[in-house]
Amino acid sequence: MSWQLWVVIALAAAGLVLVAAARIRHARKIFDDITDLNHPIRLMPPATADDLARARARHARPEPDRHRRHG
């Protein structure tokens, strides 16, 4: 029975190593994209007046369940 526990622990550890390696690889890819000086810069399109109005309206009317409470 003891060896079965070790098998489960080894599989869990292997899974964690694979997840960590995938996250590190993704982070490195993003870091390389950020630090690449020869990469063309993609600019976002400018915000329109409608986008700004929607953002202001969202900010002015917070969600009903999210009231600030003190105490």
Rosetta constraint file for C-alpha pairs under 8 A:
AtomPair CA 1 CA 5 HARMONIC 6.94 0.50
AtomPair CA 2 CA 6 HARMONIC 6.70 0.50
AtomPair CA 3 CA 7 HARMONIC 6.29 0.50
AtomPair CA 4 CA 8 HARMONIC 6.34 0.50
AtomPair CA 5 CA 9 HARMONIC 6.19 0.50
AtomPair CA 6 CA 10 HARMONIC 5.99 0.50
AtomPair CA 7 CA 11 HARMONIC 6.15 0.50
AtomPair CA 8 CA 12 HARMONIC 6.16 0.50
AtomPair CA 9 CA 13 HARMONIC 6.12 0.50
AtomPair CA 10 CA 14 HARMONIC 6.09 0.50
AtomPair CA 11 CA 15 HARMONIC 6.12 0.50
AtomPair CA 12 CA 16 HARMONIC 6.23 0.50
AtomPair CA 13 CA 17 HARMONIC 6.19 0.50
AtomPair CA 14 CA 18 HARMONIC 6.24 0.50
AtomPair CA 15 CA 19 HARMONIC 6.23 0.50
AtomPair CA 16 CA 20 HARMONIC 6.05 0.50
AtomPair CA 17 CA 21 HARMONIC 6.04 0.50
AtomPair CA 18 CA 22 HARMONIC 6.17 0.50
AtomPair CA 19 CA 23 HARMONIC 6.24 0.50
AtomPair CA 20 CA 24 HARMONIC 6.09 0.50
AtomPair CA 21 CA 25 HARMONIC 6.04 0.50
AtomPair CA 22 CA 26 HARMONIC 6.19 0.50
AtomPair CA 23 CA 27 HARMONIC 6.08 0.50
AtomPair CA 24 CA 28 HARMONIC 6.03 0.50
AtomPair CA 25 CA 29 HARMONIC 6.22 0.50
AtomPair CA 26 CA 30 HARMONIC 6.34 0.50
AtomPair CA 27 CA 31 HARMONIC 6.08 0.50
AtomPair CA 28 CA 32 HARMONIC 6.04 0.50
AtomPair CA 29 CA 33 HARMONIC 6.24 0.50
AtomPair CA 30 CA 34 HARMONIC 6.22 0.50
AtomPair CA 31 CA 35 HARMONIC 6.12 0.50
AtomPair CA 32 CA 36 HARMONIC 5.82 0.50
AtomPair CA 33 CA 39 HARMONIC 7.54 0.50
AtomPair CA 47 CA 51 HARMONIC 6.05 0.50
AtomPair CA 47 CA 52 HARMONIC 6.89 0.50
AtomPair CA 48 CA 52 HARMONIC 6.48 0.50
AtomPair CA 49 CA 53 HARMONIC 6.11 0.50
AtomPair CA 50 CA 54 HARMONIC 6.16 0.50
AtomPair CA 51 CA 55 HARMONIC 6.24 0.50
AtomPair CA 52 CA 56 HARMONIC 6.15 0.50
AtomPair CA 53 CA 57 HARMONIC 6.11 0.50
AtomPair CA 54 CA 58 HARMONIC 6.18 0.50
AtomPair CA 55 CA 59 HARMONIC 6.23 0.50
AtomPair CA 56 CA 60 HARMONIC 6.06 0.50
AtomPair CA 57 CA 61 HARMONIC 6.22 0.50
AtomPair CA 58 CA 62 HARMONIC 6.44 0.50
AtomPair CA 62 CA 66 HARMONIC 6.91 0.50
AtomPair CA 62 CA 67 HARMONIC 7.94 0.50
AtomPair CA 63 CA 67 HARMONIC 7.82 0.50
